[in-house]
């Protein structure tokens, strides 16, 4: 999870730094559309409550930045944001795999525990 959040934080830092670095600069049409799209992604995320759980950040930030990057491949900034998006996606996939694995193991444990409990109840009945 730490890797996921570190990379999403990097995307957030890019967002925060954009206004400062672009202040007074002229952008071409495609660059302007990219920057507007980037601001919109984070604005929409904040309007929706700025949830910081892994699923919310993946859905509202990572996936949308990836789509924005795909629609503006010629923009220099997409190289940097794509790197953070890819690292976030890999970390997200690893976390979801681990969660699924642990949930399966937990269900197996619960099932075994219930069976053992039933068996012990029967043994206690016999011993009484």
Secondary structure as the mmCIF struct_conf table of DSSP 4:
data_model
#
loop_
_struct_conf.conf_type_id
_struct_conf.id
_struct_conf.beg_label_comp_id
_struct_conf.beg_label_asym_id
_struct_conf.beg_label_seq_id
_struct_conf.end_label_comp_id
_struct_conf.end_label_asym_id
_struct_conf.end_label_seq_id
HELX_RH_AL_P HELX_RH_AL_P1 UNK A 2 UNK A 22
TURN_TY1_P TURN_TY1_P1 UNK A 23 UNK A 24
HELX_RH_AL_P HELX_RH_AL_P2 UNK A 29 UNK A 47
TURN_TY1_P TURN_TY1_P2 UNK A 48 UNK A 49
BEND BEND1 UNK A 53 UNK A 53
HELX_RH_AL_P HELX_RH_AL_P3 UNK A 54 UNK A 57
HELX_RH_PI_P HELX_RH_PI_P1 UNK A 58 UNK A 62
HELX_RH_AL_P HELX_RH_AL_P4 UNK A 63 UNK A 71
TURN_TY1_P TURN_TY1_P3 UNK A 72 UNK A 74
TURN_TY1_P TURN_TY1_P4 UNK A 76 UNK A 76
HELX_RH_AL_P HELX_RH_AL_P5 UNK A 77 UNK A 127
#
